[in-house]
Amino acid sequence: MDIAQIILIAGVAEAITQSAMWVIEKGWNKERITALVVAVVVCVGTGADLFAYIGAPIGVPYGTYIGAALTGVLAARGATVLHDLFGVAKTAKERLLLP
């Protein structure tokens, strides 16, 4: 497993935790729930699966749908979160490749 895969898994875990905390702490915030539903529907509908993209596909039945749904959870957090996540992965990869 490479560093980009580990960072993506950590990002998904954090995004799911934050999404659950939104609901637990603040109730059903319509804006956040709408963003989550729209992002998941768009990612599943288009087949956008970051896990497959980085070479770590979900290896269970319907794994492509699960990967796309998890990608949607990340996408619901916004472009800045995704940009930062991939920036960290890129930097980590570059540092590991240097002697």
N, C-alpha and C positions, 0 to 999 in steps of 0.2 A: 504494500500500500504506500502510495507516495504522499508527500506533504499536502498537495492540493486536495487530495481526497480526504485527508484528516481534517483539514480546515473547512471543507464543505460540510462534512458531517457535524463538526462543532457549530458551524453557522446554522444548520438546520435545527439542531438541538436547541440552540439559543432562541431562534425564531419561534419554534413551537412553544417553548417555555414562556416567552414574552407574550405571545398570542393568548395563551391560557391565562396568564396573569391579567391581561387587559379585561377579560371577561370576569374573572374572579374578583378583582379589586374595584372595577368601575362599572360592572354590569354590562349589558349588551349595548355597547357603544356602536351606533348604527354606521358611522363612518368607517371604523376599523373592521367591523364585521363585513361590510360591503366590500372594502378593499381586499379582504382575505378571500371572500367568495369569488369576486371577479378575477383575481389573480390566479386562483386555483382552476377555475373554469377555462380561462384563456390558455394556461399552460397545458392542461390536460387536452383541451381541444386542438391545440397546435402541436402537441407532442414535445413540448419544450422540457427536456429532461437533463438537468445539469449533471446528474450522476452518470448517465450514459456518455455525456459529452466529455467528461474527464476520465473516462475509462473505468468507472466503477458502477456498472449497471446494477440495479436491484435484482437479485437472483431468486425471485420467488414468482409464482404465478401472478400475472398482471403487474409485474414489476415495473414495466414502462409507465403504467398509469400511476403507480405509487410514486415513482421518481418524479413524474410530472407534477403530481399533487404537492410533493415536498418542495419542488422548485417554485410552485405557486405560493407556498407559505413564505419562502424567502423573498419572492418578488413582491408580496404584499407589504413587506417591510420598506420597500422603496429602492430606487436606483442607487442611492448613496450607499446603502448597506451592501448591495451586490458589488458595487465598485470597490468599496473598502475591502470586502472579503477576498475578491480576486487580486487586489493589490497586495494584500498580505501573503496570499499564496504565491504570487509571482516573486515577491521579495524573498520569501523563505526558500523557494526553489533556487533562485540565483545564488543565495548565500551558501546553500548546501553543495552546489556545483563548484564553488570556488575552493581552491586548496587551502 
